[in-house]
Amino acid sequence: MNETIKNTMLFGIVAGLIVIVGYMQNWSSALYIVQMGLVSAIMALGVNLQWGFAGLFNVGIMGFVALGGLAAVLVGMKPTPGAFEAGGWGVIGALLLGAGTIFATILLVKNLPKGRLRTLIVLAMLVTGFFVFRSLLDPSVSLIEKINPAQYGYLGGINPGDGKVGENYDLFVLLAWPLGGLFAAGAAWIIGKTALGLRSDYLAIATLGIAEIIIAILKHEDWLTRGVKNVIGIPRPVPYELTLQNNPDFVERAASLGFDPVDASTLWVKVLYIVLFLIVLLILLWMSQRALHSPWGRMLRAIRDNEVAAEAMGKDVTARHLQVFILGSAVCGIAGAMMTTLDSQLTPGTYVPLRFTFLIWVMVIVGGSGNNLGSVLGGFLIWFLWVQVEPMGLWLMEQITSGMADGSALKEHLIDSAAHMRLLTMGIVLLLVLRFSPRGLIPEK
């Protein structure tokens, strides 16, 4: 079968499954699958850059996604009244002091000769810097978190608009998407400078640990993200449903098409998000394809396949690994900012590194590692299964047990087991693909 026809058929099958959901359930659910499928495809593209292009085993994906979510808060939300005056300057001063202490320590380590004296000086500087840092940070943080903690208790963001839910859309929040990529890229640079020299399994452990650290910071630094109290009401780049429902022109158009205004507003908002997300995906896919077929992309694949041979040919393996690690992480950060904007809230407790990292890796492996179109296909297919398998499993179990007596222990057990259908299905799909198409549904050329 021709490759183009095969790929078109695969995407057509996934599209058909989503259309079936629209007819069998409702179109809101179908459009939600498309929304999150686009975001998942972007995350899969980022991981494919790292693993498919360069063979870097990064399992800290959720840390970079969480940094994208932080960018949505810092850009989308208004500054908390009085918070910066109360302790903002103290926090900034403490962070600068901490960074200066680390920088000065690095200079001392480089310039002083090895020995006990250098160890003692470095230790004294770090201990002193830590206590001075905390003495400046803690009072400032306390002052910020005391400002109306039920509603604020954090610094807020930089949005100059009103940012009020239900009144209007706010295009300023779109700046959070590239900024989320920059946040993730900065963190990836720091991580890469310290961890990319590790063997692949140790790199995986390091990235997972760093992702846990990032998420722990978001959970516990209330002055920055409100912690587990969550930041809600992040402005959206599309109109709110209530605004559309109060618009006579929109209501009239919806009625002329046979839609209830409430349903029409929900569907229209989802469509607008899909358009925005699709634009981002197409731009990133085009850039990834250009990178894949460029001399830089060919060099990365050569390094992936044989580092020793590539290094013998004069290629700087570490520098290239750092480049692609930063780029892939930046893509994940963009997806994280998009997802937080879609939800209109930042909930640090939902970033579960192992669970969702596993899901993104399944998307890349099933779609086809090293193939950008395969990553996009895997993103849509696996997200569809993740959302739909549990209700499908519940329906199946109800049909199987329909002839059993009510109160039967076996019937209750089978119905309760439907909750585990997601992970079971992911495992079965992964095994089937690895057995019959080990290079993925759309393999790398």
C-alpha positions as CSV (number, residue, x, y, z in Angstrom):
1,M,0.0,0.0,0.0
2,N,1.2,3.5,-0.8
3,E,2.6,5.3,2.2
4,T,0.5,8.4,1.7
5,I,-2.7,6.3,1.4
6,K,-1.8,4.3,4.5
7,N,-1.2,7.4,6.6
8,T,-4.3,9.1,5.3
9,M,-6.3,6.0,6.3
10,L,-4.8,5.9,9.8
11,F,-5.7,9.6,10.4
12,G,-9.1,9.0,8.8
13,I,-9.8,6.1,11.2
14,V,-9.1,8.3,14.2
15,A,-11.2,11.1,12.8
16,G,-14.0,8.6,12.2
17,L,-13.8,7.4,15.8
18,I,-14.2,10.9,17.0
19,V,-17.2,11.5,14.8
20,I,-18.8,8.4,16.1
21,V,-18.4,9.8,19.7
22,G,-20.1,13.0,18.4
23,Y,-23.1,11.0,17.1
24,M,-23.3,8.4,19.9
25,Q,-22.6,10.6,22.9
26,N,-22.5,14.4,22.2
27,W,-20.4,16.8,20.1
28,S,-19.1,18.6,23.1
29,S,-17.2,15.4,24.1
30,A,-16.0,14.9,20.6
31,L,-14.6,18.4,20.4
32,Y,-13.0,18.0,23.8
33,I,-11.2,15.0,22.5
34,V,-9.9,17.0,19.5
35,Q,-8.8,19.9,21.9
36,M,-6.8,17.6,24.1
37,G,-5.6,15.5,21.2
38,L,-4.0,18.6,19.7
39,V,-2.3,19.4,23.0
40,S,-1.2,15.8,23.4
41,A,0.2,15.8,19.8
42,I,2.3,18.9,20.7
43,M,3.7,17.2,23.8
44,A,4.4,14.1,21.7
45,L,6.2,16.2,19.2
46,G,8.4,17.6,22.0
47,V,9.3,14.1,23.3
48,N,9.9,12.9,19.7
49,L,12.4,15.6,19.2
50,Q,14.4,14.3,22.2
51,W,13.9,10.6,21.8
52,G,13.1,10.1,18.1
53,F,15.8,12.5,16.9
54,A,18.5,12.2,19.5
55,G,17.8,9.1,21.7
56,L,17.5,11.1,24.9
57,F,15.4,9.3,27.5
58,N,13.6,12.1,29.3
59,V,10.9,11.1,31.8
60,G,10.6,14.6,33.4
61,I,8.0,15.8,30.9
62,M,5.5,16.9,33.5
63,G,8.0,19.2,35.1
64,F,8.3,21.2,31.8
65,V,4.5,21.1,31.3
66,A,4.0,22.5,34.8
67,L,6.4,25.3,34.0
68,G,4.2,26.2,31.0
69,G,1.2,26.2,33.4
70,L,3.1,28.6,35.7
71,A,3.7,30.9,32.7
72,A,-0.1,31.1,32.1
73,V,-0.6,32.3,35.7
74,L,2.2,34.9,35.6
75,V,1.0,36.3,32.3
76,G,-2.7,35.8,32.5
77,M,-3.5,37.0,36.0
78,K,-3.6,40.5,37.3
79,P,-1.1,41.6,40.0
80,T,-2.5,41.0,43.5
81,P,-3.3,44.4,45.0
82,G,-0.6,45.3,47.5
83,A,1.3,42.0,47.3
84,F,4.3,43.4,45.5
85,E,4.6,46.3,47.8
86,A,4.3,44.1,50.8
87,G,7.0,41.5,50.0
88,G,7.7,41.5,46.2
89,W,11.0,43.3,46.4
90,G,12.1,41.2,49.3
91,V,11.4,38.0,47.3
92,I,13.3,39.4,44.3
93,G,16.2,40.4,46.5
94,A,16.3,37.0,48.1
95,L,16.3,35.2,44.7
96,L,19.0,37.4,43.4
97,L,21.0,36.8,46.5
98,G,20.6,33.1,46.1
99,A,21.7,33.1,42.5
100,G,24.6,35.4,43.3
101,T,25.7,32.9,46.1
102,I,25.7,30.0,43.6
103,F,27.5,32.0,41.0
104,A,30.2,33.2,43.5
105,T,30.6,29.6,44.7
106,I,31.2,28.4,41.2
107,L,33.8,31.0,40.6
108,L,35.6,30.1,43.9
109,V,35.6,26.4,42.9
110,K,37.1,27.2,39.5
111,N,39.8,29.7,40.8
112,L,40.9,28.3,44.1
113,P,43.3,25.3,44.2
114,K,42.0,22.0,45.4
115,G,42.3,21.3,49.1
116,R,40.8,21.6,52.5
117,L,40.9,25.4,52.5
118,R,38.8,25.6,49.3
119,T,36.3,23.1,50.8
120,L,35.9,25.1,54.0
121,I,35.5,28.4,52.1
122,V,32.9,27.0,49.8
123,L,31.0,25.4,52.6
124,A,31.1,28.6,54.7
125,M,29.8,30.6,51.7
126,L,27.0,28.2,51.0
127,V,25.8,28.0,54.6
128,T,26.0,31.7,55.1
129,G,24.3,32.5,51.9
130,F,21.5,30.0,52.7
131,F,20.7,31.6,56.1
132,V,20.9,35.1,54.7
133,F,18.6,34.0,51.8
134,R,16.0,32.5,54.1
135,S,16.1,35.5,56.5
136,L,15.2,37.7,53.6
137,L,12.8,35.4,51.8
138,D,10.7,34.0,54.6
139,P,9.4,37.4,56.0
140,S,8.6,38.6,52.5
141,V,6.7,35.4,51.7
142,S,4.7,35.6,54.9
143,L,3.6,39.2,54.1
144,I,2.5,38.2,50.6
145,E,0.6,35.1,51.8
146,K,-1.3,37.1,54.4
147,I,-3.0,39.3,51.7
148,N,-6.6,38.0,51.5
149,P,-5.5,34.3,51.5
150,A,-9.0,33.1,50.7
151,Q,-8.8,34.8,47.3
152,Y,-5.2,35.7,46.7
153,G,-2.3,35.0,49.0
154,Y,0.2,35.2,46.1
155,L,1.9,37.8,43.9
156,G,-0.4,37.3,40.9
157,G,0.7,38.0,37.3
158,I,1.4,40.9,35.0
159,N,-1.8,41.1,33.0
160,P,-2.8,44.8,32.5
161,G,-6.4,43.9,31.5
162,D,-9.4,43.2,33.7
163,G,-9.1,39.4,33.4
164,K,-12.6,38.9,34.9
165,V,-14.4,35.6,34.2
166,G,-17.5,35.9,32.1
167,E,-17.0,39.4,30.8
168,N,-14.6,39.2,27.8
169,Y,-11.8,37.3,26.2
170,D,-8.2,38.4,26.7
171,L,-5.7,37.9,23.9
172,F,-2.9,39.0,26.2
173,V,-2.8,35.5,27.7
174,L,-1.6,34.2,24.4
175,L,1.8,35.6,25.4
176,A,2.0,32.8,28.0
177,W,2.4,30.1,25.4
178,P,5.8,31.2,24.0
179,L,6.8,32.3,27.6
180,G,5.9,28.8,28.8
181,G,8.3,27.5,26.2
182,L,11.0,29.9,27.4
183,F,10.5,28.8,31.0
184,A,10.8,25.2,30.1
185,A,13.8,25.9,27.9
186,G,15.6,27.7,30.7
187,A,15.0,24.8,33.1
188,A,16.1,22.4,30.4
189,W,19.4,24.3,29.9
190,I,20.1,24.1,33.6
191,I,19.2,20.4,33.7
192,G,21.1,19.6,30.5
193,K,24.3,21.3,31.7
194,T,24.4,19.0,34.7
195,A,22.7,15.7,33.6
196,L,23.2,15.2,29.9
197,G,26.6,13.5,30.5
198,L,24.8,10.7,32.3
199,R,24.0,7.3,30.7
200,S,20.4,7.0,29.4
201,D,19.0,5.2,32.4
202,Y,20.6,7.7,34.9
203,L,19.4,10.6,32.8
204,A,15.8,9.2,33.1
205,I,16.2,9.0,36.9
206,A,17.6,12.6,37.0
207,T,14.9,14.1,34.9
208,L,12.2,12.3,36.8
209,G,13.6,13.6,40.1
210,I,13.9,17.2,38.8
211,A,10.3,17.1,37.5
212,E,9.2,16.1,41.0
213,I,11.2,19.0,42.5
214,I,9.5,21.5,40.1
215,I,6.0,20.2,40.9
216,A,6.8,20.2,44.6
217,I,7.8,23.9,44.3
218,L,4.5,24.7,42.6
219,K,2.6,22.8,45.3
220,H,4.2,24.4,48.3
221,E,5.3,28.0,47.3
222,D,2.0,29.7,47.8
223,W,3.4,33.1,47.2
224,L,4.1,32.1,43.6
225,T,1.2,29.8,42.6
226,R,-1.2,29.6,45.6
227,G,0.0,26.0,46.0
228,V,-2.7,23.4,46.4
229,K,-5.3,26.2,46.8
230,N,-5.0,26.5,43.0
231,V,-5.2,29.6,40.8
232,I,-8.7,29.9,39.2
233,G,-10.2,32.3,36.7
234,I,-7.2,32.5,34.3
235,P,-8.3,34.7,31.4
236,R,-9.0,32.9,28.1
237,P,-8.2,34.0,24.6
238,V,-11.7,33.1,23.4
239,P,-15.1,34.5,24.5
240,Y,-16.8,33.1,27.5
241,E,-20.0,31.1,27.0
242,L,-22.0,33.5,29.1
243,T,-20.9,36.4,27.0
244,L,-22.0,34.6,23.8
245,Q,-25.4,33.6,25.4
246,N,-26.0,37.3,26.2
247,N,-25.2,38.3,22.6
248,P,-28.5,38.7,20.7
249,D,-26.8,38.2,17.3
250,F,-25.1,35.0,18.4
251,V,-28.4,33.7,19.9
252,E,-30.2,34.5,16.7
253,R,-27.6,32.7,14.5
254,A,-27.7,29.7,16.8
255,A,-31.5,29.5,16.7
256,S,-31.4,29.8,12.9
257,L,-29.2,26.7,12.8
258,G,-31.4,24.8,15.2
259,F,-29.1,25.0,18.2
260,D,-29.9,25.9,21.8
261,P,-27.9,29.0,22.8
262,V,-26.2,27.2,25.7
263,D,-25.1,24.3,23.6
264,A,-24.1,26.5,20.7
265,S,-21.9,28.7,22.9
266,T,-20.1,25.6,24.4
267,L,-19.5,24.2,21.0
268,W,-18.3,27.5,19.5
269,V,-15.8,28.1,22.3
270,K,-14.4,24.6,21.8
271,V,-14.1,25.2,18.0
272,L,-12.2,28.5,18.6
273,Y,-9.8,26.7,20.9
274,I,-9.3,24.0,18.3
275,V,-8.5,26.6,15.7
276,L,-5.8,28.2,18.0
277,F,-4.3,24.9,19.0
278,L,-4.3,23.7,15.4
279,I,-2.3,26.8,14.3
280,V,0.3,26.1,17.0
281,L,0.5,22.4,16.1
282,L,0.9,23.1,12.4
283,I,3.7,25.7,13.0
284,L,5.5,23.3,15.3
285,L,5.0,20.3,12.9
286,W,6.3,22.4,10.0
287,M,9.4,23.4,12.0
288,S,10.0,19.9,13.2
289,Q,9.8,18.5,9.7
290,R,12.2,21.2,8.5
291,A,14.6,20.2,11.3
292,L,14.2,16.5,10.6
293,H,15.3,16.9,7.0
294,S,18.0,19.5,7.6
295,P,21.7,18.7,8.0
296,W,21.2,19.3,11.7
297,G,18.5,16.7,11.9
298,R,20.6,14.2,10.0
299,M,23.5,14.8,12.3
300,L,21.3,14.2,15.3
301,R,20.1,10.9,14.0
302,A,23.7,9.9,13.2
303,I,24.6,10.7,16.9
304,R,21.5,8.8,18.0
305,D,22.6,5.7,16.1
306,N,26.3,5.8,16.9
307,E,27.7,8.4,19.2
308,V,31.2,7.1,19.0
309,A,31.3,7.3,15.2
310,A,29.7,10.7,15.2
311,E,32.2,12.0,17.7
312,A,35.0,10.5,15.7
313,M,33.8,12.6,12.7
314,G,34.2,15.8,14.8
315,K,30.6,16.3,16.0
316,D,30.1,17.9,19.4
317,V,27.7,15.3,20.8
318,T,27.1,17.0,24.2
319,A,26.3,20.4,22.5
320,R,23.8,18.8,20.1
321,H,22.2,16.8,22.9
322,L,21.8,20.0,24.9
323,Q,20.2,21.8,21.9
324,V,17.6,19.2,21.2
325,F,16.9,18.7,24.9
326,I,16.1,22.4,25.2
327,L,14.0,22.5,22.1
328,G,11.9,19.4,23.0
329,S,11.4,20.7,26.6
330,A,10.3,24.1,25.2
331,V,7.6,22.4,23.0
332,C,6.3,20.6,26.1
333,G,6.3,24.0,28.0
334,I,4.2,25.5,25.2
335,A,1.7,22.6,25.5
336,G,1.6,23.1,29.3
337,A,0.7,26.8,28.9
338,M,-2.0,25.9,26.4
339,M,-3.5,23.3,28.6
340,T,-3.7,25.6,31.6
341,T,-5.2,28.3,29.5
342,L,-7.8,25.8,28.3
343,D,-8.7,24.8,31.9
344,S,-8.6,28.5,33.1
345,Q,-6.9,27.3,36.3
346,L,-3.6,26.0,37.6
347,T,-3.9,22.9,39.8
348,P,-0.4,21.7,40.7
349,G,-1.8,18.5,42.3
350,T,-2.9,17.2,38.9
351,Y,0.7,17.1,37.5
352,V,1.5,13.4,38.2
353,P,4.9,12.8,36.5
354,L,4.8,9.0,36.2
355,R,1.2,8.7,35.1
356,F,1.1,11.3,32.4
357,T,4.7,10.9,31.3
358,F,3.8,7.2,30.6
359,L,0.9,8.4,28.5
360,I,3.0,10.7,26.3
361,W,5.6,8.0,25.8
362,V,2.9,5.6,24.7
363,M,1.8,8.2,22.1
364,V,5.3,8.5,20.7
365,I,6.0,4.8,20.6
366,V,2.6,3.8,19.2
367,G,2.6,6.6,16.6
368,G,6.2,5.9,15.5
369,S,9.3,7.2,17.2
370,G,11.4,9.4,14.9
371,N,8.4,10.3,12.7
372,N,6.7,13.6,13.4
373,L,3.4,12.6,11.7
374,G,3.5,9.4,13.8
375,S,3.7,11.4,17.0
376,V,0.7,13.5,16.0
377,L,-1.3,10.3,15.1
378,G,-0.3,8.7,18.4
379,G,-1.3,11.8,20.3
380,F,-4.9,11.7,18.9
381,L,-5.3,7.9,19.1
382,I,-4.0,7.4,22.6
383,W,-5.9,10.4,24.0
384,F,-9.1,9.1,22.4
385,L,-8.6,5.7,24.0
386,W,-7.7,7.3,27.3
387,V,-11.0,9.2,27.4
388,Q,-13.3,6.7,25.8
389,V,-12.1,3.3,27.0
390,E,-13.5,3.6,30.6
391,P,-17.1,4.5,29.5
392,M,-16.9,1.8,26.8
393,G,-15.6,-0.7,29.3
394,L,-18.4,0.1,31.7
395,W,-21.0,-0.3,28.9
396,L,-19.5,-3.7,28.0
397,M,-19.5,-4.9,31.6
398,E,-23.1,-3.9,32.0
399,Q,-24.0,-5.8,28.9
400,I,-22.1,-8.9,30.0
401,T,-23.6,-8.8,33.5
402,S,-27.1,-7.9,32.4
403,G,-28.4,-11.5,33.0
404,M,-26.8,-11.8,36.5
405,A,-28.8,-11.3,39.7
406,D,-28.6,-7.9,41.4
407,G,-26.3,-7.9,44.3
408,S,-24.1,-10.7,42.8
409,A,-20.5,-10.4,43.9
410,L,-19.2,-11.3,40.5
411,K,-21.4,-8.7,38.8
412,E,-20.3,-5.9,41.2
413,H,-16.6,-7.0,40.7
414,L,-16.9,-6.9,36.9
415,I,-18.6,-3.5,36.9
416,D,-16.1,-2.1,39.3
417,S,-13.2,-3.4,37.2
418,A,-14.3,-1.1,34.3
419,A,-12.4,1.7,36.1
420,H,-9.1,-0.1,35.3
421,M,-9.8,-0.4,31.6
422,R,-7.7,2.6,30.8
423,L,-4.4,1.2,31.9
424,L,-5.3,-2.3,30.7
425,T,-6.0,-0.9,27.2
426,M,-2.9,1.2,27.1
427,G,-0.8,-2.0,27.9
428,I,-2.6,-4.1,25.3
429,V,-2.2,-1.4,22.6
430,L,1.4,-1.0,23.4
431,L,2.1,-4.8,23.3
432,L,0.2,-5.2,20.0
433,V,2.0,-2.4,18.3
434,L,5.4,-3.6,19.6
435,R,4.6,-7.1,18.4
436,F,3.2,-6.4,14.9
437,S,4.6,-2.9,14.1
438,P,7.6,-2.4,16.4
439,R,8.6,0.9,14.8
440,G,5.1,2.3,15.3
441,L,2.1,2.9,13.1
442,I,3.9,5.4,11.0
443,P,7.6,4.3,11.2
444,E,10.6,6.5,10.7
445,K,12.0,6.4,7.2
